Amino acid sequence: MTETSGYNITKDPKLIKSRVFLGNIPNCTREEIVSICQPYGKVLGSMVQKNYGFVQFESEEIANKAASALHKSIFKSKQLTVRNASQKGKVPNCNPNKNSPPKPPPHVAVQGGLAMSAVEAEDALINDCEIIVVNRDNTEYAENIEDRLRGCGMRVDVLFPNEDVMLGKVLANISSRGCLYAVVVTPQHEALNSITVNILYGVPAEHRNMPLEDAITLIATDFRLKKQRDAVVTPAQFVQRGHRHPEKIQQLLNRLADNHLLTALQYECVIKYLEDEREEQLKKEVGEANAVSKLNAPDPEIVQQKKILNIMNKPDVTDIKSNLLYSTLDAVKEDHRLIELLSDQRVMAALESIYNSDVLEAVSEFF
C-alpha cells in the first residue's frame, strides 16, 4: 500500500488501529522517525509535526509491538510517549500471556534505528538474560524458561524480534546493552526440550541445542560464580567514602573491564563520575583549599610548551637587522631561565625536532 496524490495514509480513520502515535519527539525528520520504527515491521507512511508524529504499520499487532517497545524510549535525549493511535492516553498491554500481569515496558535509547537499553536512562535496569523467541507459538515454552531463571535471582525478559531482523543483529543489540546471557528458542528447541545459550560477557561463547535442564544449570551456575567474582572487594570497586560505586557506574566499569565498547554518553557519564571522585579524594588528601589550587593549576606540559614557543618567537640572535637579544656569551649564561630550559631534556628534544624539520624543509626547497 502506498500513498497516492492527495491521500495521507496516516489520517485514514479506517487504519487507525495499525498506527502509532509518538509524543514528545525532538526536532527530527520523517526519515528519522521511520528509522526507529522499521525494526518492528514494514512502515507504510509517516507524519511529523512540531513535537509529535504518527507512523502507519501494516497491522494492529505490529503497531502494538512497536508501541510497547518504544514507549518511554530515549531518542535524542528526549523520552518518547508511544501508543496505539486508537487508544488515547493509554499504552497497550502486548504481553502474549493474558493471564499474567503485564510487564513494564523496557526503557530504551534509540541509536541508529535500533532500540537499545541505556544505563544513562534514570530508571533503566540491565537484564541479566534475554530470551529470544523466533516463533510466537513457543511463547509458553519461553515463559517457562523465564520463570525458572527468575527463580535463580536473575532479571529476565522475553523478546519477540521482527522476523526481518537477522538473529546476529539481535544478539549484537542485546550484548551492547550489557546483558550477560541470551537464550534462543525455536520450534525445534521446544520439540527437543532444548535451547541455545549465548554467553555474552568476557569471551563470548555459544552452546547450541543444549538439553533444557543442562542449560538452566549452566546459566544459573555461571551467573552465581560471576556474582561471587564481582563481589570481591578491590580498590577499583570501592571509593574512599566507604561505599561501592553506584550500580549503574559499576555496570559501565564492568563492561569496560570486559573489553566492551560504550556509547559516547556512557563514556561521558564515567568520565564525569571519575572527575568528581578525584576531586573529593584530593580534598581529603591535601585539604579543600590546596585541592582547589591543584585542580585549577595549569597543565605543566602546556606551560613548558608555552615557554618553548616564547623563546622560539624572540628575534634570532644571528639576525643583524634586529637588536641582539644577547650581546655576549656571558649575557647568555646570566639568563638563568634560558639555561634552565636548555638543560631540560624535553626542551632539547623539542628544539632538535624543530631544527631537523627546518633542515629537511630547506633541503627539499633546494632540490
C-alpha positions as a Markdown table, in Angstrom:
| # | Residue | x | y | z |
|---|---|---|---|---|
| 1 | Met | 0.0 | 0.0 | 0.0 |
| 2 | Thr | 1.5 | 3.4 | -1.0 |
| 3 | Glu | 0.4 | 7.0 | -0.5 |
| 4 | Thr | -1.3 | 8.4 | -3.6 |
| 5 | Ser | -1.6 | 12.1 | -4.5 |
| 6 | Gly | -3.9 | 13.9 | -2.1 |
| 7 | Tyr | -4.2 | 10.9 | 0.2 |
| 8 | Asn | -2.4 | 10.8 | 3.6 |
| 9 | Ile | -2.5 | 7.2 | 4.9 |
| 10 | Thr | -1.7 | 8.4 | 8.4 |
| 11 | Lys | -5.0 | 10.3 | 8.6 |
| 12 | Asp | -7.2 | 7.4 | 7.3 |
| 13 | Pro | -9.6 | 6.6 | 10.2 |
| 14 | Lys | -10.1 | 3.1 | 8.9 |
| 15 | Leu | -6.4 | 2.3 | 9.6 |
| 16 | Ile | -6.1 | 3.9 | 13.0 |
| 17 | Lys | -5.6 | 0.7 | 14.9 |
| 18 | Ser | -2.5 | -0.2 | 12.9 |
| 19 | Arg | -1.0 | 3.3 | 13.6 |
| 20 | Val | 1.1 | 4.5 | 16.4 |
| 21 | Phe | 1.3 | 8.0 | 18.0 |
| 22 | Leu | 4.7 | 9.3 | 19.1 |
| 23 | Gly | 4.7 | 12.2 | 21.5 |
| 24 | Asn | 7.4 | 14.4 | 22.9 |
| 25 | Ile | 9.6 | 13.8 | 19.9 |
| 26 | Pro | 12.6 | 16.0 | 19.3 |
| 27 | Asn | 13.3 | 18.1 | 16.2 |
| 28 | Cys | 13.7 | 15.4 | 13.6 |
| 29 | Thr | 12.7 | 14.3 | 10.1 |
| 30 | Arg | 10.1 | 11.8 | 8.9 |
| 31 | Glu | 13.0 | 9.5 | 7.9 |
| 32 | Glu | 14.5 | 9.5 | 11.4 |
| 33 | Ile | 11.1 | 8.6 | 12.9 |
| 34 | Val | 10.7 | 5.8 | 10.3 |
| 35 | Ser | 14.2 | 4.5 | 11.1 |
| 36 | Ile | 13.4 | 3.8 | 14.7 |
| 37 | Cys | 10.1 | 2.1 | 13.8 |
| 38 | Gln | 11.3 | -0.1 | 10.9 |
| 39 | Pro | 12.8 | -2.9 | 13.1 |
| 40 | Tyr | 9.3 | -3.7 | 14.3 |
| 41 | Gly | 7.6 | -4.0 | 10.9 |
| 42 | Lys | 7.0 | -2.5 | 7.5 |
| 43 | Val | 6.2 | 1.2 | 7.6 |
| 44 | Leu | 3.5 | 2.3 | 5.2 |
| 45 | Gly | 3.5 | 6.0 | 6.0 |
| 46 | Ser | 4.6 | 8.7 | 8.5 |
| 47 | Met | 3.8 | 12.2 | 9.6 |
| 48 | Val | 5.8 | 14.5 | 11.8 |
| 49 | Gln | 4.6 | 17.8 | 13.4 |
| 50 | Lys | 6.4 | 20.1 | 15.9 |
| 51 | Asn | 6.6 | 17.7 | 18.8 |
| 52 | Tyr | 4.6 | 14.7 | 17.8 |
| 53 | Gly | 4.1 | 12.3 | 14.9 |
| 54 | Phe | 2.3 | 9.2 | 13.5 |
| 55 | Val | 3.7 | 6.1 | 11.9 |
| 56 | Gln | 1.4 | 3.7 | 9.9 |
| 57 | Phe | 2.1 | 0.0 | 10.0 |
| 58 | Glu | 0.5 | -3.0 | 8.2 |
| 59 | Ser | -1.4 | -4.4 | 11.1 |
| 60 | Glu | -2.6 | -3.7 | 14.6 |
| 61 | Glu | -0.3 | -6.4 | 16.1 |
| 62 | Ile | 2.8 | -4.7 | 14.6 |
| 63 | Ala | 1.7 | -1.3 | 15.8 |
| 64 | Asn | 1.1 | -2.6 | 19.3 |
| 65 | Lys | 4.5 | -4.3 | 19.3 |
| 66 | Ala | 6.3 | -1.1 | 18.3 |
| 67 | Ala | 4.3 | 1.0 | 20.8 |
| 68 | Ser | 5.2 | -1.4 | 23.6 |
| 69 | Ala | 8.9 | -1.5 | 22.7 |
| 70 | Leu | 9.4 | 2.2 | 22.1 |
| 71 | His | 7.3 | 3.7 | 24.9 |
| 72 | Lys | 9.5 | 5.7 | 27.3 |
| 73 | Ser | 12.5 | 5.1 | 25.0 |
| 74 | Ile | 15.2 | 7.8 | 24.8 |
| 75 | Phe | 15.5 | 9.5 | 21.4 |
| 76 | Lys | 17.9 | 12.4 | 21.0 |
| 77 | Ser | 17.8 | 13.0 | 24.8 |
| 78 | Lys | 14.0 | 13.0 | 24.9 |
| 79 | Gln | 11.8 | 10.3 | 26.4 |
| 80 | Leu | 9.1 | 9.4 | 23.9 |
| 81 | Thr | 5.5 | 8.7 | 24.6 |
| 82 | Val | 4.4 | 6.0 | 22.2 |
| 83 | Arg | 0.9 | 4.3 | 22.0 |
| 84 | Asn | -1.5 | 2.9 | 19.5 |
| 85 | Ala | -3.2 | 5.8 | 17.9 |
| 86 | Ser | -6.7 | 4.4 | 18.6 |
| 87 | Gln | -6.0 | 4.3 | 22.4 |
| 88 | Lys | -5.9 | 7.9 | 23.6 |
| 89 | Gly | -3.5 | 8.3 | 26.6 |
| 90 | Lys | -3.0 | 4.5 | 27.0 |
| 91 | Val | -0.2 | 2.2 | 26.2 |
| 92 | Pro | -1.5 | -1.3 | 25.1 |
| 93 | Asn | -0.7 | -4.4 | 27.0 |
| 94 | Cys | 1.1 | -6.6 | 24.5 |
| 95 | Asn | 2.0 | -9.4 | 26.8 |
| 96 | Pro | 1.1 | -12.6 | 25.0 |
| 97 | Asn | 0.2 | -14.3 | 28.2 |
| 98 | Lys | -3.1 | -12.7 | 29.0 |
| 99 | Asn | -3.4 | -14.5 | 32.4 |
| 100 | Ser | -0.2 | -12.9 | 33.8 |
| 101 | Pro | 0.2 | -9.3 | 34.8 |
| 102 | Pro | 1.6 | -7.0 | 32.2 |
| 103 | Lys | 5.4 | -6.5 | 32.3 |
| 104 | Pro | 6.6 | -2.9 | 32.4 |
| 105 | Pro | 7.8 | -1.6 | 29.1 |
| 106 | Pro | 11.6 | -1.7 | 28.7 |
| 107 | His | 13.5 | 1.6 | 28.9 |
| 108 | Val | 15.4 | 2.0 | 25.7 |
| 109 | Ala | 17.6 | 4.5 | 23.9 |
| 110 | Val | 17.3 | 4.7 | 20.2 |
| 111 | Gln | 20.6 | 4.7 | 18.3 |
| 112 | Gly | 21.0 | 4.0 | 14.6 |
| 113 | Gly | 17.4 | 2.7 | 14.2 |
| 114 | Leu | 17.8 | 0.1 | 16.9 |
| 115 | Ala | 16.1 | 0.1 | 20.3 |
| 116 | Met | 18.9 | -0.3 | 22.9 |
| 117 | Ser | 18.8 | -0.3 | 26.7 |
| 118 | Ala | 20.6 | 2.7 | 28.2 |
| 119 | Val | 22.3 | 2.9 | 31.6 |
| 120 | Glu | 22.1 | 6.6 | 31.3 |
| 121 | Ala | 18.2 | 6.4 | 31.5 |
| 122 | Glu | 17.5 | 7.2 | 35.1 |
| 123 | Asp | 15.5 | 4.1 | 36.0 |
| 124 | Ala | 17.0 | 1.7 | 33.4 |
| 125 | Leu | 17.9 | -1.8 | 34.6 |
| 126 | Ile | 20.0 | -4.1 | 32.5 |
| 127 | Asn | 18.6 | -7.6 | 32.2 |
| 128 | Asp | 20.8 | -10.5 | 33.1 |
| 129 | Cys | 19.3 | -12.7 | 30.4 |
| 130 | Glu | 17.1 | -12.1 | 27.3 |
| 131 | Ile | 15.1 | -14.9 | 25.8 |
| 132 | Ile | 14.7 | -14.5 | 22.0 |
| 133 | Val | 11.6 | -16.2 | 20.7 |
| 134 | Val | 11.7 | -16.8 | 17.0 |
| 135 | Asn | 8.1 | -18.1 | 16.7 |
| 136 | Arg | 5.3 | -16.8 | 18.9 |
| 137 | Asp | 3.9 | -20.4 | 19.0 |
| 138 | Asn | 6.7 | -21.1 | 21.5 |
| 139 | Thr | 5.8 | -18.3 | 23.9 |
| 140 | Glu | 4.6 | -20.6 | 26.7 |
| 141 | Tyr | 7.8 | -22.6 | 26.5 |
| 142 | Ala | 9.9 | -19.4 | 26.6 |
| 143 | Glu | 7.9 | -18.1 | 29.6 |
| 144 | Asn | 8.5 | -21.3 | 31.5 |
| 145 | Ile | 12.3 | -20.8 | 31.0 |
| 146 | Glu | 11.9 | -17.2 | 32.0 |
| 147 | Asp | 10.2 | -18.2 | 35.3 |
| 148 | Arg | 12.9 | -20.8 | 36.1 |
| 149 | Leu | 15.7 | -18.3 | 35.5 |
| 150 | Arg | 14.0 | -15.7 | 37.6 |
| 151 | Gly | 13.8 | -18.2 | 40.4 |
| 152 | Cys | 17.7 | -18.2 | 40.2 |
| 153 | Gly | 17.6 | -14.5 | 41.1 |
| 154 | Met | 18.1 | -13.2 | 37.6 |
| 155 | Arg | 16.5 | -10.3 | 35.7 |
| 156 | Val | 15.0 | -11.9 | 32.6 |
| 157 | Asp | 12.8 | -10.8 | 29.8 |
| 158 | Val | 11.3 | -12.4 | 26.7 |
| 159 | Leu | 11.8 | -10.8 | 23.3 |
| 160 | Phe | 9.9 | -11.2 | 20.0 |
| 161 | Pro | 12.2 | -9.7 | 17.4 |
| 162 | Asn | 10.9 | -8.7 | 14.0 |
| 163 | Glu | 11.3 | -11.6 | 11.6 |
| 164 | Asp | 13.1 | -9.3 | 9.1 |
| 165 | Val | 15.9 | -8.6 | 11.6 |
| 166 | Met | 18.8 | -11.1 | 11.5 |
| 167 | Leu | 19.5 | -13.1 | 14.6 |
| 168 | Gly | 23.1 | -11.9 | 14.7 |
| 169 | Lys | 22.0 | -8.3 | 14.8 |
| 170 | Val | 19.6 | -9.1 | 17.6 |
| 171 | Leu | 22.4 | -10.7 | 19.6 |
| 172 | Ala | 24.7 | -7.8 | 19.0 |
| 173 | Asn | 22.0 | -5.4 | 20.2 |
| 174 | Ile | 21.5 | -7.4 | 23.4 |
| 175 | Ser | 25.2 | -7.6 | 24.0 |
| 176 | Ser | 25.6 | -3.9 | 23.6 |
| 177 | Arg | 23.1 | -3.4 | 26.4 |
| 178 | Gly | 25.4 | -5.1 | 28.8 |
| 179 | Cys | 23.2 | -8.2 | 29.1 |
| 180 | Leu | 25.1 | -11.3 | 30.3 |
| 181 | Tyr | 23.2 | -14.1 | 28.5 |
| 182 | Ala | 20.9 | -14.6 | 25.5 |
| 183 | Val | 18.7 | -17.7 | 25.1 |
| 184 | Val | 17.3 | -18.6 | 21.7 |
| 185 | Val | 14.0 | -20.5 | 21.4 |
| 186 | Thr | 12.8 | -22.0 | 18.2 |
| 187 | Pro | 10.1 | -24.6 | 17.4 |
| 188 | Gln | 12.9 | -27.2 | 17.1 |
| 189 | His | 14.1 | -26.4 | 20.5 |
| 190 | Glu | 10.7 | -26.9 | 22.1 |
| 191 | Ala | 10.3 | -30.2 | 20.2 |
| 192 | Leu | 13.6 | -31.4 | 21.6 |
| 193 | Asn | 13.2 | -29.8 | 25.0 |
| 194 | Ser | 16.4 | -27.8 | 24.4 |
| 195 | Ile | 17.6 | -24.2 | 24.0 |
| 196 | Thr | 20.7 | -22.4 | 22.6 |
| 197 | Val | 22.7 | -20.4 | 25.2 |
| 198 | Asn | 24.9 | -17.4 | 24.3 |
| 199 | Ile | 27.3 | -16.1 | 27.0 |
| 200 | Leu | 27.8 | -12.5 | 26.0 |
| 201 | Tyr | 30.3 | -11.1 | 28.6 |
| 202 | Gly | 34.0 | -11.7 | 28.6 |
| 203 | Val | 34.9 | -14.1 | 25.8 |
| 204 | Pro | 31.6 | -14.8 | 24.1 |
| 205 | Ala | 30.6 | -18.4 | 23.8 |
| 206 | Glu | 27.6 | -20.2 | 22.2 |
| 207 | His | 26.2 | -23.6 | 23.4 |
| 208 | Arg | 23.8 | -24.8 | 20.7 |
| 209 | Asn | 20.8 | -27.1 | 21.3 |
| 210 | Met | 21.6 | -27.9 | 25.0 |
| 211 | Pro | 19.1 | -30.0 | 26.8 |
| 212 | Leu | 17.0 | -27.6 | 28.8 |
| 213 | Glu | 17.9 | -28.9 | 32.3 |
| 214 | Asp | 21.7 | -28.7 | 31.5 |
| 215 | Ala | 21.3 | -25.3 | 30.0 |
| 216 | Ile | 19.4 | -23.9 | 33.1 |
| 217 | Thr | 22.1 | -25.4 | 35.3 |
| 218 | Leu | 24.9 | -23.8 | 33.2 |
| 219 | Ile | 23.3 | -20.4 | 33.2 |
| 220 | Ala | 22.4 | -20.4 | 36.9 |
| 221 | Thr | 25.9 | -21.7 | 38.0 |
| 222 | Asp | 27.8 | -19.3 | 35.8 |
| 223 | Phe | 25.7 | -16.4 | 37.0 |
| 224 | Arg | 26.2 | -17.3 | 40.6 |
| 225 | Leu | 30.0 | -17.6 | 40.1 |
| 226 | Lys | 30.1 | -14.2 | 38.3 |
| 227 | Lys | 28.3 | -12.6 | 41.1 |
| 228 | Gln | 30.8 | -14.0 | 43.6 |
| 229 | Arg | 33.7 | -12.7 | 41.4 |
| 230 | Asp | 32.1 | -9.3 | 41.2 |
| 231 | Ala | 31.6 | -9.2 | 44.9 |
| 232 | Val | 35.3 | -9.5 | 45.6 |
| 233 | Val | 36.4 | -6.2 | 47.1 |
| 234 | Thr | 39.2 | -4.4 | 45.1 |
| 235 | Pro | 40.4 | -0.8 | 45.3 |
| 236 | Ala | 38.9 | -0.2 | 41.9 |
| 237 | Gln | 35.4 | -1.2 | 43.2 |
| 238 | Phe | 35.4 | 0.9 | 46.3 |
| 239 | Val | 35.8 | 4.7 | 46.8 |
| 240 | Gln | 37.3 | 6.2 | 49.9 |
| 241 | Arg | 33.9 | 7.3 | 51.1 |
| 242 | Gly | 33.2 | 3.8 | 52.3 |
| 243 | His | 30.7 | 2.6 | 49.8 |
| 244 | Arg | 30.7 | 0.9 | 46.4 |
| 245 | His | 30.4 | 2.8 | 43.1 |
| 246 | Pro | 26.7 | 3.4 | 42.2 |
| 247 | Glu | 25.2 | 0.4 | 40.5 |
| 248 | Lys | 24.9 | 2.0 | 37.0 |
| 249 | Ile | 28.5 | 3.2 | 37.1 |
| 250 | Gln | 29.7 | -0.2 | 38.3 |
| 251 | Gln | 27.9 | -1.8 | 35.4 |
| 252 | Leu | 29.7 | 0.5 | 33.0 |
| 253 | Leu | 33.1 | -0.1 | 34.6 |
| 254 | Asn | 32.4 | -3.9 | 34.4 |
| 255 | Arg | 31.7 | -3.5 | 30.7 |
| 256 | Leu | 35.0 | -1.7 | 30.2 |
| 257 | Ala | 36.8 | -4.4 | 32.2 |
| 258 | Asp | 35.2 | -7.0 | 29.8 |
| 259 | Asn | 36.5 | -5.0 | 26.8 |
| 260 | His | 33.1 | -3.9 | 25.6 |
| 261 | Leu | 32.6 | -0.6 | 23.9 |
| 262 | Leu | 30.3 | 2.1 | 25.5 |
| 263 | Thr | 28.3 | 4.8 | 23.8 |
| 264 | Ala | 29.6 | 8.4 | 23.8 |
| 265 | Leu | 27.1 | 9.3 | 26.5 |
| 266 | Gln | 28.1 | 6.4 | 28.7 |
| 267 | Tyr | 31.8 | 7.3 | 28.4 |
| 268 | Glu | 30.8 | 10.9 | 29.4 |
| 269 | Cys | 29.0 | 9.6 | 32.5 |
| 270 | Val | 32.0 | 7.6 | 33.6 |
| 271 | Ile | 34.5 | 10.5 | 33.0 |
| 272 | Lys | 32.3 | 12.9 | 34.9 |
| 273 | Tyr | 31.9 | 10.5 | 37.8 |
| 274 | Leu | 35.7 | 9.8 | 38.0 |
| 275 | Glu | 36.4 | 13.5 | 37.8 |
| 276 | Asp | 34.1 | 14.1 | 40.8 |
| 277 | Glu | 35.6 | 11.2 | 42.7 |
| 278 | Arg | 39.1 | 12.6 | 42.0 |
| 279 | Glu | 38.2 | 16.0 | 43.3 |
| 280 | Glu | 36.7 | 14.6 | 46.5 |
| 281 | Gln | 39.7 | 12.3 | 47.2 |
| 282 | Leu | 42.1 | 15.2 | 46.5 |
| 283 | Lys | 40.2 | 17.3 | 49.1 |
| 284 | Lys | 40.7 | 14.6 | 51.7 |
| 285 | Glu | 44.4 | 14.1 | 50.9 |
| 286 | Val | 45.6 | 17.7 | 50.7 |
| 287 | Gly | 42.7 | 19.8 | 52.2 |
| 288 | Glu | 40.0 | 21.7 | 50.4 |
| 289 | Ala | 42.0 | 24.9 | 49.8 |
| 290 | Asn | 45.0 | 23.0 | 48.4 |
| 291 | Ala | 42.8 | 20.8 | 46.3 |
| 292 | Val | 41.1 | 23.8 | 44.6 |
| 293 | Ser | 44.6 | 25.2 | 43.9 |
| 294 | Lys | 45.8 | 21.9 | 42.4 |
| 295 | Leu | 42.7 | 21.4 | 40.3 |
| 296 | Asn | 43.0 | 24.9 | 38.9 |
| 297 | Ala | 46.7 | 24.7 | 38.3 |
| 298 | Pro | 47.7 | 24.8 | 34.6 |
| 299 | Asp | 48.9 | 21.6 | 32.9 |
| 300 | Pro | 52.8 | 21.5 | 33.3 |
| 301 | Glu | 53.2 | 20.2 | 29.8 |
| 302 | Ile | 51.2 | 23.1 | 28.4 |
| 303 | Val | 53.3 | 25.6 | 30.5 |
| 304 | Gln | 56.5 | 24.0 | 29.1 |
| 305 | Gln | 55.3 | 24.3 | 25.6 |
| 306 | Lys | 54.5 | 28.0 | 26.1 |
| 307 | Lys | 58.0 | 28.6 | 27.4 |
| 308 | Ile | 59.5 | 27.0 | 24.3 |
| 309 | Leu | 57.3 | 29.0 | 22.0 |
| 310 | Asn | 58.1 | 32.2 | 23.8 |
| 311 | Ile | 61.9 | 31.6 | 23.3 |
| 312 | Met | 61.4 | 30.5 | 19.7 |
| 313 | Asn | 59.4 | 33.6 | 18.8 |
| 314 | Lys | 62.0 | 36.1 | 20.0 |
| 315 | Pro | 64.4 | 37.6 | 17.4 |
| 316 | Asp | 67.1 | 35.4 | 16.1 |
| 317 | Val | 70.5 | 36.3 | 17.8 |
| 318 | Thr | 72.2 | 36.0 | 14.4 |
| 319 | Asp | 69.8 | 38.4 | 12.7 |
| 320 | Ile | 71.9 | 41.5 | 12.1 |
| 321 | Lys | 68.7 | 43.5 | 11.3 |
| 322 | Ser | 67.4 | 43.0 | 14.8 |
| 323 | Asn | 68.7 | 44.2 | 18.2 |
| 324 | Leu | 70.7 | 41.4 | 19.6 |
| 325 | Leu | 68.9 | 39.5 | 22.4 |
| 326 | Tyr | 72.3 | 38.7 | 24.0 |
| 327 | Ser | 75.3 | 40.8 | 23.2 |
| 328 | Thr | 77.8 | 38.5 | 24.7 |
| 329 | Leu | 78.2 | 34.9 | 25.7 |
| 330 | Asp | 78.3 | 36.0 | 29.3 |
| 331 | Ala | 74.9 | 37.6 | 28.9 |
| 332 | Val | 73.6 | 34.3 | 27.7 |
| 333 | Lys | 74.9 | 32.5 | 30.7 |
| 334 | Glu | 73.3 | 35.1 | 33.0 |
| 335 | Asp | 69.9 | 34.3 | 31.7 |
| 336 | His | 69.1 | 31.6 | 34.2 |
| 337 | Arg | 65.7 | 31.0 | 32.6 |
| 338 | Leu | 67.2 | 30.1 | 29.3 |
| 339 | Ile | 69.9 | 27.9 | 30.9 |
| 340 | Glu | 67.2 | 26.0 | 32.9 |
| 341 | Leu | 65.2 | 25.4 | 29.7 |
| 342 | Leu | 68.3 | 24.2 | 27.7 |
| 343 | Ser | 69.2 | 21.8 | 30.5 |
| 344 | Asp | 65.8 | 20.2 | 30.2 |
| 345 | Gln | 66.0 | 17.0 | 28.0 |
| 346 | Arg | 62.4 | 17.5 | 26.8 |
| 347 | Val | 63.2 | 21.1 | 25.6 |
| 348 | Met | 66.4 | 19.9 | 23.8 |
| 349 | Ala | 64.4 | 17.1 | 22.2 |
| 350 | Ala | 61.8 | 19.6 | 21.0 |
| 351 | Leu | 64.4 | 22.0 | 19.7 |
| 352 | Glu | 66.2 | 19.2 | 17.9 |
| 353 | Ser | 62.9 | 18.1 | 16.3 |
| 354 | Ile | 62.2 | 21.7 | 15.1 |
| 355 | Tyr | 65.8 | 22.0 | 13.8 |
| 356 | Asn | 65.6 | 18.8 | 11.9 |
| 357 | Ser | 62.3 | 19.7 | 10.3 |
| 358 | Asp | 63.7 | 23.1 | 9.2 |
| 359 | Val | 66.8 | 21.4 | 7.7 |
| 360 | Leu | 64.6 | 18.9 | 5.8 |
| 361 | Glu | 62.4 | 21.7 | 4.6 |
| 362 | Ala | 65.4 | 23.7 | 3.4 |
| 363 | Val | 66.9 | 20.7 | 1.6 |
| 364 | Ser | 63.6 | 19.9 | -0.1 |
| 365 | Glu | 63.4 | 23.5 | -1.3 |
| 366 | Phe | 67.0 | 23.4 | -2.6 |
| 367 | Phe | 66.3 | 20.4 | -4.7 |
